[in-house]
Amino acid sequence: MAHEHYCDVAGHRWACDSDECLCICDGRMNAGDHTRCPIELRACPEHPYDLAPMQPIDSDAVRIDFPDDFEEKVARAVEQAGVSGAACLWCKYGYPKFSLKAQHEHLANECPDVPEEGREQSRKRLLEIGNEDEGLHD
């Protein structure tokens, strides 16, 4: 079953029919529905990897779609961070004491502006973190 990638060398879509190809979601491309998965950048057979080697993709990578008012949100978060030390880019919440656990708790449960995909990613990360607090940062 053919599926599409986007050639990062020449900038075009191309059909891949490899049975061994894995999607960015870690599922086999020839099995299941991948219509909601982002199209992957991969050099096509006409533009091989040796011309443009790709870096390995982090399996925890999440696609980020910035909101239209992103610059405004960043400005507000930077202003808040001056008071709190760290702030949420989505809603400008000022962390009393920042840690990765506090960040994921906020994004998973409290932030009114984070997209659902980000909320789910933070919920998964909280399960991995458990009760330990990762690297406190003041």
N, C-alpha and C positions, 0 to 999 in steps of 0.2 A: 504494500500500500504506500503510495507516494505521499509525501508531506513537504511543507515548504520551510525553507530557511532564507535568510537574507545575506547575500554575499557582502562581507565587510570590506572586500578589496575593491570590487567594481561597482558596488551599490545597486544590485538588482536581486529580485527574488529568484529562487531556483528550486526545482523539485528534486527531492532526495528519495530514493527508493531503497535505502539500506535497511535491512532487517535488524541491524545491531544498533541503530541510532537511538540515543536516549534524549528525551525532552528535558527542558530546564526543570520540570517538575519531578524528574527522576524516573518517570514511566517510559516504557518503550513507545516510540512514536507510532509503531504499527499496531498498537493495542490501545483501546480506549479513545475518549474524546479529548482532544487537545485544543479545541477551538478557543478556549478562554486563556490558554497559555500564551505568553508573549512570544512573538516570532524570534528565533535565535539568529545571532550573527555567526555565520560560519562561511569560510572561504569555499567557493564552489569548485567542482572538478576542473573548470577552466582556469581558475585562479588558485592554485594549490597553497597549502599552509606554508610551504617553504618560502613562498614569496612574502607572506604576512603571517608570521607565527602568532597564534592567539594565546593569551594568558589563560590559565585554568579559571573556570568560573567557580566562585565560592558557592557551595551548596546551600548556604544560608542567605544568599543574596535575595533581596526583595526589590522588585521594580518600584520605583518611586515616581508618582505622578504629582508634581507640585501644583498646589491650588493657584488660581489666577491672582490671588492677593498675597502670594508668597513673600514678595519683597516687603510689604507692609508688616506681615507677621514676623519676619526676621527682625525688622527694626524694633518692633514692640518687644520681642524676646530679648534682644540685646540690651534694651533699656531696662527690662526686668532683671536680667542677669547681673547688671551692675549693682542691684540691690540684694539679690538672693545668691549670686554666685553661679547659678545655672537656671535655665528656663526652657520650657517646652516651645518648640518652633510652631506647633500647631495652634496653641491657645494662649501662649505667654505665661502659663503657670510657673511661678517661681518656686523651685525646690528648696525647702528649708535646709536639707542636707542631701546632696546628690549622691546616688549610687546607681548602678545599672538596674538593680532590683527596684529601686524607687521609680526609675524612669519607666520600666516595663509595667509596674503596677499602675502608674498614672495613665499610660497609654492604653492599657487593657481595660481599665475600669472607670476612669474619671474624665479623660480628655473628651470634650464635646466635639472637637473638630477633626480628630484623627480618622482616616478612612477605615472601613471595616477590615480591609486586608491588613493594615497596620495593627489594628486591634487584635486580630487573630494571631499575627506573628508574635506580638508581645505576650499573649496568653501562652503560646507554645514555649516561649523563652522563659516565662515564669516557672513552668513545669520543670524545665531543665535546671534552673537556678535553685529551685526548692527553697529551703529555709536559709541557705547560706547567703550572705550579702557579698556580692562581687565588688571588689576594689572600691572602697569608699573614696570619694573625692570631695574635698572641701572647696 
